[in-house]
Amino acid sequence: MIIVITGPTAVGKTKLSVALAKIYNGEIINADSTQVYKGMDIGTAKVTKEEMEGVKHHLLDIKEVEEDYSVFDYQKDARCKIEEIKSKGKVPILVGGTGYYIKAALYNYIFNREEEKKDYNALSLEEINSLLDNYDIEVDKNNRRRCERLLEKLESDTYQEQNDFELLYDDVLFIGLTTSRDILYKRIDQRLDDMFINLVDEVKPFYIKKYKSKALQTAIGYKELYEFFDNKKTLKEVNELIKQNSRNYAKKQYTWFNNQMDIKWFNVDFDNFNNTINEIVSYIEKKQN
């Protein structure tokens, strides 16, 4: 069995994953494209040592922020970890909101490394943004140069369809956590308000070192704060922009997952999260019998 836990930010993926890992003798594989980077902890809501509760986690903090790490790289690493965990008789649990990473790891994607520089001069900005919509990633859609650079990077690892993207593994359970839009947005806003000062402190050293890697230019919470340090926006404006981008990203995640994967969605009981855990355990037991 392989368990996948996904959904937008602030719905309890970390808490659920640790609980299920304890119940099913599992180990957790990160499936968030920003959590692979060292030092990007606050803005990515990376699991802490305390939250891990002794459960083994993989593919966290494996790259420096100035290094590139693509979906092609993740595919190789995640599949290796899946086999490693299964070889120990344990259950791999993929956890995160980067749908493209999850699908590349579990489905029959074949990547072709393309080295030639791409030319997007013939495309309008609207057409470029349409191509970017194929990836679950945020970018300033009015900045053509940035959009071109990001699209070129994303398309440097392209895939060919094989067997209609057939699952490579038997017995994969896709579990999604959800809640009402109003509750989700309030939780997103509250989470940012709670961590905002720490996030500013986290991003500042990257700015001082003049790091402008893909990770920092695309990750929500980091790219917006660069505008503050560039004296282009106030902290209040940045705070609101991060919230808005986070809400937009959450909507995009739901659309992507509903179109791409057969996910069983569970409404989270935030008043008693154990109710949600028990409901999901019952679902898993029924699927296994």
N, C-alpha and C positions, 0 to 999 in steps of 0.2 A: 504493500500500500504506500502511496505517496499522497500527502495532504498538501493542498494549496490554500493559503489564507490570504485573501486580498480585500480591497475596498479602499475608500478614501482615507485621508489623514483623520486622526482623532476619533476613530470608531472602536478602538480596542484590539487591533490586530496583534500587538505585542503581548498583551495580557492573555489573549486566547491561545496564542501559539505556545507560550510557556506551559499553560495548563494542559494542552493536548499532548505536548512533548512528555510531560510527566505521566500522563495516563497511558500513552501508547509507546513508551520507551523510544522517544524520538529525538532527533537532533535538527536544529533549525538552520535553514539556508536563507540568507538575506536575498530578497528579490526587489530591492530598491536601488535604483541606479545611482543615487547620491550617497548612500550609506557605505559604499565601497571605499570612500575617501577618508583618510585620516584628518582629524581636526574639524570635519563638518559634522558636528554632533548635535548642537542645539537646534539649528534650523531644519535638520532632517528628522528630528525626533528619534534619534538613534537609541536603541535599547541600552540601558545602563547595566553595569555589573550587578547591581542590586536587583534590577528587574529580571535579569537572566535566571536568577534563583538556582544557579548551578547547572543549568541546561547548556549544552554545547551549542555554540553559534558559529556559522561559517560565512565567509565572504564579507566580513565587516573589516574596515580599516586595512584594506590590502593594497591601497594605492595612495600616493601623495597627491595633493590637489592639483599640482602642475602636470601630472601625468595624464595621458589619455587612457580611457578604458571603454571599449565599445561593446555593443550587444554581441558581437562575434566573440570577443574575449569572455564575456559572461557565459555564453552558451557552452564553451569548452569547460570553464571552471565549474559551473553548476552541474553539468553532467558528471564530471569527475567526482564531485562531492556526493551526488546522488548514489553513485556506485559504491563509493567509500562507506557511506552510512549503511546502505543495504548489506554490504559485505559483513558488517558487524552485527547483523540481525536486528537493526534498528529501523525506525520509520523516518524517512526524509520529510521535512515539513518546510515548504517554500513559503516565505512570508514577505509581502511587500505590495506596493501599489504600481510598480512599473510593469504593465501588462506585456509590453513588447519583450522584456527580459523573460518573463514567465513562459510566454509562448515559444520563444526561441529555444528555451531549455528543454521543453517537454514535447514539442512537435517536430515533425520532420522538415526542419528548415536546413537548407544547404546554402552556405554563404560563398560568394566569390569575392576575393580581394581585388579591388580595382585601384590601380595606382595613378592613372592619368588624371590630370586636373580637369574638373568639370567647368563648363561654360554655361552660365545661366542668362546671358545677355538677351537671348531671344525670348525669355519668359517675362511676363509682367509680374509685379510684386504680388498681385492677387493669385497668380498661378503658382508662384513659389510658396505662398502661404498655404495653398491647397495641398501641395505636396507635403509640407510640414505637418499638416493635419493627420497624416498617416502615422505619425509618431506621437506618443503620449508625453509631450514635452512642451514647456512654456517658452516663449520668446517674444520680444518686442516686434510685433508684426509690421510696424511702420519703419523699422530700421532695415533697409534692403541689404546693406552690406553684411550685417549680422545674420540676417536670414539666409543669405547665400552661403556664408561660412558654415553655419550650422547644418544646412541641408547637404552641403558637400561632405561634411564629416559623417553625417548619418548615412549617406548613400555610398560612402567608401566601403561599407560592408553591406552588400546587397544579397538578397536571397532569391532562390528559384523555387517555385511551387512543386512539391513532390507529394503525390497521393493526397491532394487536397489538405495538406498540412495535417497528416495523420498523427495521432498520438504515438509516441515511441514506447510508452510504458503502459502496462496493464494496471487497472485498479487505481486510477488517479481520481481523487475527490477534490472538486473545486468548491471552496466555501467562501462566500462573500459576506462581509458585515455591512449593514446599512442602517439608516435611521431616516427620520423625516428631514426634509431640506432645512426647515427652520432650526431644528435641534442641531443638525450638523454644522450649519453656519455659525450658530452661537458657540459651539464647542471649538471650531476653528478660530474664531475671534478671541475667545477666552484663552486658548492655548498660546496664541501669539502675544497677547497682553502679558501673560504670566512669564514668558521667556524673553520678551523683547530686549530688555537691557543686556541680558546675557548674550543674546544673539549679536547685538552691536559689538560687544567685546570680543566675540568669536571672529567676526568678519574683519575687524580693524587690522589685525596683524597681516592678513592676506593682502589687504589694500596697501599697507605700508611697504610690503615686500614686492608690490606691483605685480602680483599674480593675476593673470587674466586668462585662465584656462577655461576650457569648455565647461567644466563642472561649475565654476564660479560664475560664468556668464549665463548659465541656463537655470541653475537651481533657484527655486523660489526662496526668497529671504536673503539671498546673497547678492544677486544681481541688483536688486532694488537698493540695498544699502550702499553699494558702490556709487549710486547716484547721490546719496547723502554725502559721502566722503568727497565726491567731486563737486560739492556745493550746488548741485542741481535741484535738490529737493530737501525739504525739512524732515526731521524725524517723524513728525506727525503725518506728513504726506507719505512717507515711506511705509509707515505702519499701516495706513489705510490701503496702500497699493499692494502690500503683501497679502493682506486679508482678501482683497478683491481677486488677486491672482490665484490665491489658494482656493477660493470658492469656484472660480472658473475651471481650475484644474480638476477639482472634485467632480464637477458636471461632466467634464471631458472623460474622466476615468470611467464613470458609470456607462457612458455611451460606448466607449471602446470595449469594455468587458462584456456588455450585453450583446454586442455585435460579433465578438470574437470567440467567446468561450461559453460552455454550458455550465453556468455557475448556479449553485443553490444559495439563495440569499437569505440571511437571517436578520431580523430586526433586533437591534441590541437593546437589552434592558439595562440602562445605565444605573438605575436605582438598585438593582441586584444582578450584577454581572454573572453570578453563578447560575442564574436561570438561563442565560444565553449559553453558557458552557454546557449545561446539562442538556439543553435542546439539541445542540450540535453533536454531543456525544451520542445521544439517542439516534440521531440521523446516521452517524457513522456506523453504529452497531447494526442498524437495519440494512445498510448498504453492504456490510460485510457478511451478513447471514444469507 
